[in-house]
Amino acid sequence: MPLLKSQRRREVADEALVRSLFQEHGRAMLAYATQLTRDRVAAEDVVQEALVRAWRHPDSLVNGKGSVRGWLLTVIRNIVTDQIRARNARAPESREEAPDLATDDDHAEQVVNSMVVVDALSQLSPEHREVLEQVYLLGSTVQEAAKELGIPPGTVKSRSFYALRALREIHAKGNLARTERSA
């Protein structure tokens, strides 16, 4: 029976210790945890865990190896570090995605678009076509295209401008012709 009373007395003393720790250091603990986690709710959980560790290890608080606040803030930093490590060690969760009902097996539209582009390019002058091939199909810069074609960079810019304008006109005429046929 005396053992039970001393155990109960110790529990009450430990609980009083945790309460006094929270009253004295709770705001600083919460501010520090919030700064580390950038999330108020997560910070509150971290502070609670730190207080539980203080309750489980009350001897660490009174061993004379530094300040109590320093110990508590170190515990908070360790808890946050452990959480980050655990999150990074775990494989990211993958959501099961719904199967794609539409398939890309039918590439007829791509073929038609390619045919339209080839037809439009064939209607351009060879000089305009060469510039567009260099700049847009091969991805050359103006300087690289000028060097490859043996013309000044300004000519490359001018030809690409007029070639694109001609392509737009060809495209507009094609759309107009399709509209007239369907009417």
VEXDREN-2710 file (C-alpha; in Angstrom, 1 decimal):
% VEXDREN-2710
k/r/px/py/pz
1/MET/0.0/0.0/0.0
2/PRO/2.8/2.5/0.8
3/LEU/4.3/1.8/-2.7
4/LEU/1.0/2.6/-4.3
5/LYS/0.8/5.9/-2.5
6/SER/4.3/6.9/-3.4
7/GLN/3.6/6.1/-7.0
8/ARG/0.5/8.2/-7.0
9/ARG/2.4/11.0/-5.4
10/ARG/5.0/10.8/-8.1
11/GLU/2.4/10.9/-10.9
12/VAL/0.8/14.0/-9.3
13/ALA/4.2/15.6/-9.0
14/ASP/5.1/14.7/-12.7
15/GLU/1.8/16.1/-13.9
16/ALA/2.4/19.3/-11.9
17/LEU/5.8/19.5/-13.5
18/VAL/4.4/19.2/-17.0
19/ARG/1.8/21.9/-16.2
20/SER/4.4/24.3/-14.9
21/LEU/6.7/23.6/-17.9
22/PHE/3.8/24.4/-20.2
23/GLN/2.9/27.6/-18.3
24/GLU/6.5/28.8/-18.2
25/HIS/7.8/27.6/-21.6
26/GLY/4.7/26.8/-23.7
27/ARG/4.6/30.0/-25.7
28/ALA/8.3/29.8/-26.6
29/MET/8.0/26.1/-27.5
30/LEU/5.0/26.7/-29.7
31/ALA/6.6/29.7/-31.5
32/TYR/9.8/27.6/-32.1
33/ALA/7.8/24.6/-33.4
34/THR/5.7/26.8/-35.6
35/GLN/8.8/28.3/-37.1
36/LEU/10.2/24.9/-37.8
37/THR/7.1/23.3/-39.2
38/ARG/5.4/26.4/-40.7
39/ASP/2.1/24.8/-39.6
40/ARG/0.3/25.7/-36.4
41/VAL/-1.5/22.4/-36.0
42/ALA/1.6/20.4/-36.5
43/ALA/3.5/22.7/-34.1
44/GLU/0.9/22.0/-31.4
45/ASP/1.4/18.3/-31.9
46/VAL/5.1/18.7/-31.6
47/VAL/4.8/20.7/-28.4
48/GLN/2.5/18.0/-27.0
49/GLU/5.0/15.3/-27.9
50/ALA/7.8/17.3/-26.3
51/LEU/5.8/17.6/-23.1
52/VAL/5.1/13.9/-23.1
53/ARG/8.8/13.2/-23.3
54/ALA/9.5/15.6/-20.5
55/TRP/6.8/13.8/-18.4
56/ARG/8.5/10.4/-19.2
57/HIS/12.0/11.7/-18.4
58/PRO/11.7/14.2/-15.6
59/ASP/15.2/13.4/-14.5
60/SER/16.5/15.0/-17.7
61/LEU/15.1/18.3/-16.6
62/VAL/16.7/18.5/-13.2
63/ASN/20.1/17.0/-13.9
64/GLY/21.8/20.4/-14.0
65/LYS/23.2/20.1/-17.5
66/GLY/21.8/23.4/-18.9
67/SER/18.5/25.2/-19.0
68/VAL/15.1/23.5/-19.0
69/ARG/14.0/25.7/-22.0
70/GLY/17.1/24.7/-23.9
71/TRP/16.3/21.0/-23.3
72/LEU/12.7/21.4/-24.4
73/LEU/13.6/23.3/-27.6
74/THR/16.2/20.7/-28.4
75/VAL/13.6/18.0/-28.0
76/ILE/11.2/20.0/-30.3
77/ARG/14.0/20.3/-33.0
78/ASN/14.7/16.6/-32.7
79/ILE/11.0/15.7/-33.1
80/VAL/10.6/17.8/-36.2
81/THR/13.8/16.4/-37.6
82/ASP/12.6/12.9/-37.0
83/GLN/9.3/13.6/-38.7
84/ILE/11.0/15.0/-41.8
85/ARG/13.4/12.0/-42.0
86/ALA/10.4/9.6/-41.6
87/ARG/8.5/11.4/-44.3
88/ASN/11.5/11.4/-46.7
89/ALA/12.3/7.7/-46.0
90/ARG/8.8/6.5/-46.8
91/ALA/8.0/6.0/-50.4
92/PRO/5.5/8.6/-51.6
93/GLU/2.0/7.5/-51.7
94/SER/0.6/7.0/-55.1
95/ARG/-3.0/7.4/-55.9
96/GLU/-4.7/5.0/-58.2
97/GLU/-5.7/6.8/-61.2
98/ALA/-8.8/6.0/-63.3
99/PRO/-7.9/4.3/-66.5
100/ASP/-7.9/6.6/-69.5
101/LEU/-10.9/5.7/-71.6
102/ALA/-9.8/7.5/-74.7
103/THR/-6.9/6.1/-76.5
104/ASP/-4.4/7.7/-78.8
105/ASP/-4.3/4.8/-81.2
106/ASP/-6.0/6.8/-83.9
107/HIS/-3.4/9.2/-85.2
108/ALA/-5.4/10.3/-88.2
109/GLU/-5.6/13.9/-87.1
110/GLN/-1.8/14.0/-86.8
111/VAL/-1.4/12.6/-90.3
112/VAL/-3.9/15.1/-91.7
113/ASN/-2.1/18.0/-89.9
114/SER/1.2/16.9/-91.2
115/MET/-0.2/16.7/-94.7
116/VAL/-1.6/20.2/-94.4
117/VAL/1.7/21.6/-93.2
118/VAL/3.7/19.8/-96.0
119/ASP/1.2/21.1/-98.6
120/ALA/1.4/24.7/-97.2
121/LEU/5.2/24.6/-97.1
122/SER/5.3/23.4/-100.7
123/GLN/3.4/26.6/-101.7
124/LEU/6.2/28.8/-100.3
125/SER/9.2/30.0/-102.2
126/PRO/12.3/27.9/-101.6
127/GLU/14.0/30.8/-99.7
128/HIS/11.1/31.1/-97.3
129/ARG/10.8/27.3/-96.9
130/GLU/14.5/27.0/-96.1
131/VAL/14.4/29.7/-93.4
132/LEU/11.3/28.1/-91.7
133/GLU/12.9/24.6/-91.8
134/GLN/16.1/26.0/-90.2
135/VAL/14.4/28.1/-87.5
136/TYR/11.2/26.0/-86.7
137/LEU/11.9/22.5/-87.7
138/LEU/15.6/22.2/-86.9
139/GLY/15.4/24.7/-84.0
140/SER/18.3/26.9/-85.1
141/THR/18.7/30.3/-83.8
142/VAL/18.7/33.3/-86.2
143/GLN/22.5/33.4/-86.1
144/GLU/22.8/29.7/-86.7
145/ALA/20.3/29.8/-89.6
146/ALA/22.1/32.8/-91.1
147/LYS/25.4/31.0/-91.0
148/GLU/23.9/27.7/-92.4
149/LEU/22.1/29.5/-95.3
150/GLY/24.9/32.0/-95.9
151/ILE/22.6/35.0/-95.6
152/PRO/22.6/37.9/-93.0
153/PRO/20.6/37.5/-89.8
154/GLY/18.3/40.4/-90.7
155/THR/17.4/38.5/-93.9
156/VAL/16.6/35.4/-91.8
157/LYS/14.2/37.5/-89.7
158/SER/12.6/39.1/-92.6
159/ARG/12.1/35.9/-94.6
160/SER/10.7/34.1/-91.5
161/PHE/8.2/37.0/-90.9
162/TYR/7.0/36.9/-94.6
163/ALA/7.0/33.1/-94.7
164/LEU/4.8/32.9/-91.6
165/ARG/2.5/35.6/-93.0
166/ALA/2.2/33.6/-96.3
167/LEU/1.4/30.4/-94.3
168/ARG/-1.3/32.2/-92.4
169/GLU/-2.8/33.3/-95.8
170/ILE/-2.6/29.8/-97.2
171/HIS/-4.3/28.4/-94.1
172/ALA/-7.0/31.1/-94.2
173/LYS/-7.7/30.2/-97.9
174/GLY/-7.8/26.5/-97.1
175/ASN/-10.3/27.1/-94.3
176/LEU/-12.4/29.3/-96.6
177/ALA/-12.4/26.6/-99.3
178/ARG/-13.5/23.9/-96.8
179/THR/-16.3/26.2/-95.6
180/GLU/-17.5/26.8/-99.1
181/ARG/-17.5/23.0/-99.9
182/SER/-19.4/22.1/-96.8
183/ALA/-22.1/24.8/-97.4
END
